[in-house]
Amino acid sequence: MTLLDFLLKNKDNRGVLAALRKALAPTTETRAWPYLARFDGIGQNPKARAVRTVAGLFALHPENCSDGNMGDTCRALCRDTDEHPWETVDAVGRAVTPGTVSRKFGWLLAADPEEICDRVTRVVRYAKSKGIPVNYAQLEKDLANWPYAREAWARNFWAVEKADSAGEEGAS
């Protein structure tokens, strides 16, 4: 059984979810250990931190999706706030700097392995407030292998949307 299978199976178990939320705080993380030990969620290595973070975030925001990565989640947050993920030019030709989500995404990418779990927690809390799902299976892999996931997140966040360019060509 994978961590995500366990989380999905216990999605409606309030007791398990309450214990898993404790994994997000260093002072209470031991309360989640009985559930996370089988997934190597005990210790300070990157894999253990990733397991604890994903379990705690799922317990906090159990809206899971099966595609994309954190770059896609942040891009969806941009869409929700009518923000462009990249610098744009307005009608007068002035540069419009990226908004709050774009700045937070840059801050996320700049994280070192010791900081990334805390920073992702803030972004997922924001995604929860906007009702945007998270691909927890991919997030677990990415956090365990940070900073190697950085490029994939950036590529997805700043990607040119193919649907938009295809729609513009078809409208001509």
N, C-alpha and C positions, 0 to 999 in steps of 0.2 A: 504494500500500500504506500502510495506517495503522500507527501505532506498535503498536497492539494486535495487528494481523495479524502484524507482524514478531515480536512477543514470542511469540505462540501458535505460530508456525512454528518458532521456536527453543527451545521449551519444554524439549526434551530434549537440547539442545546444551550440554553442560557448559562448554565453552570460552567460548561467547558469554555464557552466564549469569554466569560468573565475571567476565568483563570488565564486564558491565552492573552487577554489584554494586559495582564500584569507583566508579560514578557517585554513590553515596550519600555519599562522603567528598570534601571539597574538595581534599585533597592527592593523591587518586588519580583524580579524575573524568576526567582527560584520557585515561585508558586506555579509557574507554567512548566517547569522541568519534567514533572511526571508525565505530561502529555507529549513533550517534545524530545524526550530522551531517545525514543526509537527512530527519530529523524536526525540524530546527531545535533540536537539543538542546545547542548550544554557545552560551555566553554567560551573562549574568547577568539577562536579562530574564525576566519571569514565565513565559513559554511555555517557554523553555529549561530553567528550573529544574523546571517541571512534567514535562517530558519525561524529564529525568535522574532525577527522583524516582520516577516511575512505572516506568521501565525498571529501576531498581535494586531497587525493592520487588517488582516481578514476579519478578525473578531470585532474590530472597530467599524469596518466598512466591507461587509460581505458581498459586495457587488463585483462579481468576477466576470471577466471576458476571456476568450481564448485566443485572441490575436493582438499583435502589437507589443510595444514595450513602453517604458516610461516616457520616451520621446513622443509617442502617439497620445498618451494620456495628457501630457502637457500641451500638445497641439490642440486636443479637444478642449482643454481649459481655455486656450486662446480663443477658439471659436465661440465658446460660451460667453466670453467677455467682449466679443467683437474686437479682438486685438489681433494684430498681425505678428506672426512669430519672427519676422525678420524686419530689418529696417526698410521703410518704404518712402516713397516720395509723394507729397500731396499735390493737389491741382496746381499750386503756384510753383512747384519745383523744389520746395523745402524738404529736407529729410525729416521724417517722422521716426523718432527713436522707438525702439521696442518698448512694450508696456511691462506691467508688473510680472505677468507670467513668464515672459521672455527673460527678464532679469533673474527671476527665481530659477529658471531652467539653467541659465549660465552659472548661477551659484551652485546648482546641483552638480553640473558637470565638473566644476572645480574642486569638488570634495575629494579628500583622500580616503583611503579604505577605512580609517577610523571614524570618519565623519559621515559617510554616505548613508548609513542606516538612519541616523537622526534626521538628516536632510530629506530623505525620501518620506519619512513619517510625516513631516510637515506638508509635503506635496499631496500625499494620499488623504490627509485630513481635509485639505482644500478640495480635492476631487470628491470626497464624500459630501461636502457642503453643496456641490454643484450637481450631484447625482451621476457622476461619471465613473464607469466601471474601470477596474484595474486587472491586468493580466498577471495574476499572482504567480502562476507557474513560471513565467518568463522572469518576473521580478526576483524570484528566489535564485534562479540561475545567474542573473545579472549581478545581484548583490554579492553572491559568493565568488564571482570572478571579477569584481571591480578592481581596477579601472578599465578592464578590457571591453566592457559593455558600453563605455562612453561613446565610442564612434557610432555604434548602431543607434543609440538614443539620439545623437545629434543628427544623423542621417534622416531618421524618421521625423524629427521635429522640424527640420528646415527643408524637407523635401518639397518639390514642386508638385502640386496635386495634379495627377494625370486626368482626373475626371473634369476639372475646370478647363484645362487646355483642350480636351476633346470636345467639350461642350461649346467652347468658343469657336472652334473650327467648324463644327456642325451648324452653328448659328449663322455663319457667313453666307 
